[in-house]
Amino acid sequence: MSDLMLGARDHAHAVLEELSPSAGSGGIAVAQYVQEMQARGVTADDAVSVLQDLIEDAEVTLTDNYRICVG
């Protein structure tokens, strides 16, 4: 994994930690996650790639209504 993607993954963890408490059990909207990542200088494509990696690593799950649940 490139340094850029490792940095993006660090940003993803920070974004998810910041948004999770306010999201409750319903999870975080994917669009909100992408917007927060873009605000940190990560492209939308890279944000989605990192999200896919997090799902594959079972760090997060994606609900049927496209919300991210941590854990």
DSSP file (Angstrom, degrees, kcal/mol; ACC not computed):
  #  RESIDUE AA STRUCTURE BP1 BP2  ACC     N-H-->O    O-->H-N    N-H-->O    O-->H-N    TCO  KAPPA ALPHA  PHI   PSI    X-CA   Y-CA   Z-CA
    1    1 A M              0   0    0      0, 0.0     5,-0.0     0, 0.0     0, 0.0   0.000 360.0 360.0 360.0 134.6    0.0    0.0    0.0
    2    2 A S     >  -     0   0    0      1,-0.1     4,-2.3     4,-0.0     5,-0.2  -0.236 360.0-112.0 -71.6 161.5    1.4    3.4   -0.9
    3    3 A D  H  > S+     0   0    0      1,-0.2     4,-2.5     2,-0.2     5,-0.2   0.866 119.0  56.4 -59.7 -36.5    2.2    6.1    1.6
    4    4 A L  H  > S+     0   0    0      1,-0.2     4,-2.1     2,-0.2    -1,-0.2   0.920 109.4  44.3 -62.0 -44.2   -0.7    8.1    0.1
    5    5 A M  H  > S+     0   0    0      2,-0.2     4,-2.3     1,-0.2    -2,-0.2   0.846 111.0  53.9 -71.7 -33.2   -3.2    5.3    0.7
    6    6 A L  H  X S+     0   0    0     -4,-2.3     4,-2.0     2,-0.2    -2,-0.2   0.912 110.1  48.0 -64.3 -41.0   -1.8    4.7    4.2
    7    7 A G  H  X S+     0   0    0     -4,-2.5     4,-2.2     2,-0.2    -2,-0.2   0.895 110.7  51.2 -64.0 -40.1   -2.3    8.4    5.0
    8    8 A A  H  X S+     0   0    0     -4,-2.1     4,-2.4     1,-0.2    -2,-0.2   0.885 108.1  52.4 -64.2 -38.3   -5.9    8.1    3.5
    9    9 A R  H  X S+     0   0    0     -4,-2.3     4,-2.2     2,-0.2    -1,-0.2   0.897 107.9  51.1 -65.4 -39.6   -6.5    5.1    5.8
   10   10 A D  H  X S+     0   0    0     -4,-2.0     4,-2.1     1,-0.2    -2,-0.2   0.915 110.5  49.2 -61.7 -42.5   -5.4    7.1    8.8
   11   11 A H  H  X S+     0   0    0     -4,-2.2     4,-3.0     1,-0.2    -2,-0.2   0.903 108.5  54.2 -61.9 -40.9   -7.8    9.9    7.8
   12   12 A A  H  X S+     0   0    0     -4,-2.4     4,-2.7     1,-0.2     5,-0.2   0.915 107.7  49.1 -61.1 -43.6  -10.6    7.4    7.4
   13   13 A H  H  X S+     0   0    0     -4,-2.2     4,-2.3     2,-0.2    -1,-0.2   0.921 113.1  47.6 -61.8 -43.0  -10.0    6.1   10.9
   14   14 A A  H  X S+     0   0    0     -4,-2.1     4,-2.3     2,-0.2    -2,-0.2   0.926 112.9  48.0 -64.3 -45.0  -10.1    9.7   12.3
   15   15 A V  H  X S+     0   0    0     -4,-3.0     4,-2.5     1,-0.2     5,-0.2   0.933 113.1  47.7 -61.2 -46.8  -13.2   10.6   10.3
   16   16 A L  H  X S+     0   0    0     -4,-2.7     4,-2.2     1,-0.2    -1,-0.2   0.882 111.5  50.4 -64.9 -38.2  -15.0    7.4   11.4
   17   17 A E  H  < S+     0   0    0     -4,-2.3    -1,-0.2    -5,-0.2    -2,-0.2   0.893 113.5  46.3 -65.4 -38.8  -14.0    8.0   15.1
   18   18 A E  H  < S+     0   0    0     -4,-2.3     4,-0.4    -5,-0.2    -2,-0.2   0.892 119.9  38.0 -70.2 -39.9  -15.3   11.6   14.9
   19   19 A L  H  X S+     0   0    0     -4,-2.5     4,-1.3    -5,-0.2     3,-0.4   0.752  98.6  77.0 -86.3 -25.2  -18.6   10.8   13.2
   20   20 A S  H >X S+     0   0    0     -4,-2.2     4,-1.4    -5,-0.2     3,-0.5   0.893  89.5  53.2 -58.2 -47.0  -19.5    7.5   14.9
   21   21 A P  H 34 S+     0   0    0      0, 0.0    -1,-0.2     0, 0.0     3,-0.2   0.890 113.9  42.9 -59.5 -37.6  -20.7    8.9   18.3
   22   22 A S  H 34 S+     0   0    0     -4,-0.4    -2,-0.2    -3,-0.4    -3,-0.1   0.698 108.5  60.3 -80.2 -17.8  -23.2   11.2   16.6
   23   23 A A  H X< S-     0   0    0     -4,-1.3     3,-0.9    -3,-0.5    -1,-0.2   0.761  86.2-168.6 -80.3 -25.3  -24.3    8.6   14.1
   24   24 A G  G ><  -     0   0    0     -4,-1.4     3,-1.1     1,-0.2    -1,-0.2  -0.296  57.1 -33.1  66.9-156.3  -25.6    6.2   16.7
   25   25 A S  G 3  S+     0   0    0      1,-0.2    -1,-0.2    44,-0.1     3,-0.1   0.611 128.3  75.3 -76.5 -10.8  -26.5    2.7   15.7
   26   26 A G  G <  S-     0   0    0     -3,-0.9    -1,-0.2     1,-0.2    -2,-0.2   0.631  95.9-136.2 -76.8 -12.5  -27.7    3.8   12.3
   27   27 A G    <   -     0   0    0     -3,-1.1     2,-0.4    -7,-0.2    42,-0.2  -0.189  26.3 -59.0  85.1 179.7  -24.2    4.3   11.0
   28   28 A I  E     -A   68   0A   0     40,-2.8    40,-3.8    -3,-0.1     2,-0.1  -0.854  51.1-112.7-105.5 132.4  -22.6    7.0    9.0
   29   29 A A  E  >  -A   67   0A   0     -2,-0.4     4,-2.2    38,-0.3    38,-0.2  -0.413  19.8-132.8 -63.3 136.8  -23.8    8.0    5.5
   30   30 A V  H  > S+     0   0    0     36,-1.7     4,-2.7     1,-0.2     5,-0.2   0.898 107.4  55.1 -58.2 -41.4  -21.3    7.1    2.8
   31   31 A A  H  > S+     0   0    0     35,-0.3     4,-2.4     1,-0.2    -1,-0.2   0.896 107.5  49.2 -60.7 -40.3  -21.7   10.5    1.3
   32   32 A Q  H  > S+     0   0    0      2,-0.2     4,-2.4     1,-0.2    -1,-0.2   0.909 110.7  50.6 -65.8 -41.4  -20.9   12.2    4.6
   33   33 A Y  H  X S+     0   0    0     -4,-2.2     4,-2.3     2,-0.2    -2,-0.2   0.936 111.3  47.9 -59.2 -47.9  -17.8   10.0    5.0
   34   34 A V  H  X S+     0   0    0     -4,-2.7     4,-2.6     1,-0.2    -2,-0.2   0.907 111.2  50.9 -62.5 -42.5  -16.6   10.9    1.5
   35   35 A Q  H  X S+     0   0    0     -4,-2.4     4,-2.0     1,-0.2    -1,-0.2   0.915 110.9  48.4 -61.6 -43.2  -17.2   14.7    2.1
   36   36 A E  H  X S+     0   0    0     -4,-2.4     4,-0.7     2,-0.2    -1,-0.2   0.889 111.6  49.8 -64.8 -38.8  -15.2   14.5    5.3
   37   37 A M  H ><>S+     0   0    0     -4,-2.3     5,-2.2     1,-0.2     3,-0.9   0.912 109.4  51.2 -65.8 -41.9  -12.4   12.7    3.6
   38   38 A Q  H ><5S+     0   0    0     -4,-2.6     3,-1.9     1,-0.3    -2,-0.2   0.868 103.6  58.7 -63.3 -35.8  -12.4   15.3    0.8
   39   39 A A  H 3<5S+     0   0    0     -4,-2.0    -1,-0.3     1,-0.3    -2,-0.2   0.745 104.4  52.7 -64.1 -21.8  -12.2   18.1    3.4
   40   40 A R  T <<5S-     0   0    0     -3,-0.9    -1,-0.3    -4,-0.7    -2,-0.2   0.308 128.7 -98.6 -95.4   6.8   -9.0   16.4    4.5
   41   41 A G  T < 5S+     0   0    0     -3,-1.9     2,-0.4     1,-0.3    -3,-0.2   0.602  80.9 132.9  90.2  11.9   -7.5   16.4    1.0
   42   42 A V      < -     0   0    0     -5,-2.2    -1,-0.3    -6,-0.1    -2,-0.2  -0.824  56.7-120.6 -97.4 133.1   -8.4   12.8    0.0
   43   43 A T     >  -     0   0    0     -2,-0.4     4,-2.4     1,-0.1     5,-0.2  -0.280  21.2-115.8 -67.5 158.0  -10.0   12.3   -3.4
   44   44 A A  H  > S+     0   0    0      1,-0.2     4,-2.4     2,-0.2     5,-0.2   0.897 116.8  53.6 -60.6 -40.9  -13.4   10.7   -3.5
   45   45 A D  H  > S+     0   0    0      1,-0.2     4,-2.2     2,-0.2    -1,-0.2   0.921 110.9  45.1 -60.5 -44.8  -11.9    7.7   -5.4
   46   46 A D  H  > S+     0   0    0      2,-0.2     4,-2.6     1,-0.2    -1,-0.2   0.880 110.5  54.8 -67.5 -36.8   -9.3    7.2   -2.7
   47   47 A A  H  X S+     0   0    0     -4,-2.4     4,-2.2     1,-0.2    -2,-0.2   0.915 110.9  45.1 -61.3 -43.0  -11.9    7.5    0.0
   48   48 A V  H  X S+     0   0    0     -4,-2.4     4,-2.5     2,-0.2    -2,-0.2   0.890 111.2  53.2 -69.1 -38.9  -14.0    4.8   -1.6
   49   49 A S  H  X S+     0   0    0     -4,-2.2     4,-2.0     2,-0.2    -2,-0.2   0.917 110.7  46.8 -61.0 -43.2  -10.9    2.6   -2.1
   50   50 A V  H  X S+     0   0    0     -4,-2.6     4,-2.6     2,-0.2    -1,-0.2   0.912 110.4  53.0 -65.6 -41.5  -10.0    2.9    1.6
   51   51 A L  H  X S+     0   0    0     -4,-2.2     4,-2.3     1,-0.2    -2,-0.2   0.914 107.9  51.1 -59.4 -42.5  -13.6    2.2    2.6
   52   52 A Q  H  X S+     0   0    0     -4,-2.5     4,-2.6     1,-0.2    -1,-0.2   0.908 110.1  49.8 -60.8 -41.5  -13.6   -1.0    0.5
   53   53 A D  H  X S+     0   0    0     -4,-2.0     4,-2.2     1,-0.2    -2,-0.2   0.911 109.6  50.8 -62.5 -42.5  -10.3   -2.0    2.3
   54   54 A L  H  <>S+     0   0    0     -4,-2.6     5,-2.5     2,-0.2     6,-1.1   0.877 111.1  48.7 -64.5 -37.2  -11.9   -1.4    5.7
   55   55 A I  H ><5S+     0   0    0     -4,-2.3     3,-1.5     3,-0.2    -2,-0.2   0.935 111.4  49.1 -66.2 -46.4  -14.9   -3.5    4.7
   56   56 A E  H 3<5S+     0   0    0     -4,-2.6    -2,-0.2     1,-0.3    -1,-0.2   0.850 111.0  50.5 -61.5 -34.4  -12.7   -6.3    3.5
   57   57 A D  T 3<5S-     0   0    0     -4,-2.2    -1,-0.3    -5,-0.2    -2,-0.2   0.415 113.0-122.7 -83.7   2.1  -10.7   -6.1    6.7
   58   58 A A  T < 5S+     0   0    0     -3,-1.5    -3,-0.2     2,-0.2    -2,-0.1   0.747  77.7 124.2  61.8  27.4  -14.0   -6.3    8.7
   59   59 A E  S   <S+     0   0    0     -5,-2.5    12,-2.5    -6,-0.2     2,-0.3   0.765  80.6  13.4 -82.5 -27.4  -13.2   -3.0   10.5
   60   60 A V  E     -B   70   0A   0     -6,-1.1     2,-0.3    10,-0.2    10,-0.2  -0.940  69.7-144.4-139.5 162.0  -16.5   -1.6    9.2
   61   61 A T  E     -B   69   0A   0      8,-2.5     8,-2.8    -2,-0.3     2,-0.5  -0.918  12.6-135.7-124.5 157.1  -19.7   -2.9    7.7
   62   62 A L  E     -B   68   0A   0     -2,-0.3     6,-0.2     6,-0.2   -35,-0.0  -0.957  21.1-142.1-114.0 125.0  -21.9   -1.4    5.1
   63   63 A T    >   -     0   0    0      4,-2.8     3,-1.6    -2,-0.5     4,-0.1  -0.252  29.9-100.7 -80.3 171.5  -25.7   -1.5    5.6
   64   64 A D  T 3  S+     0   0    0      1,-0.3    -1,-0.1     2,-0.1    -2,-0.0   0.770 124.1  53.6 -62.0 -26.4  -28.3   -2.1    3.0
   65   65 A N  T 3  S-     0   0    0      2,-0.1    -1,-0.3   -36,-0.0    -2,-0.1   0.026 123.9-101.9-101.4  28.4  -29.1    1.6    3.0
   66   66 A Y  S <  S+     0   0    0     -3,-1.6   -36,-1.7     1,-0.2     2,-0.4   0.905  73.8 140.5  57.4  51.2  -25.4    2.6    2.4
   67   67 A R  E     -A   29   0A   0    -38,-0.2    -4,-2.8   -37,-0.1     2,-0.5  -0.958  48.8-127.5-120.5 143.9  -24.5    3.6    5.9
   68   68 A I  E     -AB  28  62A   0    -40,-3.8   -40,-2.8    -2,-0.4     2,-0.5  -0.786  20.4-166.8 -95.3 126.2  -21.1    2.7    7.5
   69   69 A C  E     - B   0  61A   0     -8,-2.8    -8,-2.5    -2,-0.5     2,-0.3  -0.964  15.7-136.7-114.1 127.6  -21.1    0.9   10.9
   70   70 A V  E       B   0  60A   0     -2,-0.5   -10,-0.2   -10,-0.2   -11,-0.1  -0.620 360.0 360.0 -84.2 136.7  -17.9    0.8   12.8
   71   71 A G              0   0    0    -12,-2.5   -11,-0.2    -2,-0.3    -1,-0.2   0.439 360.0 360.0 102.6 360.0  -17.0   -2.5   14.5
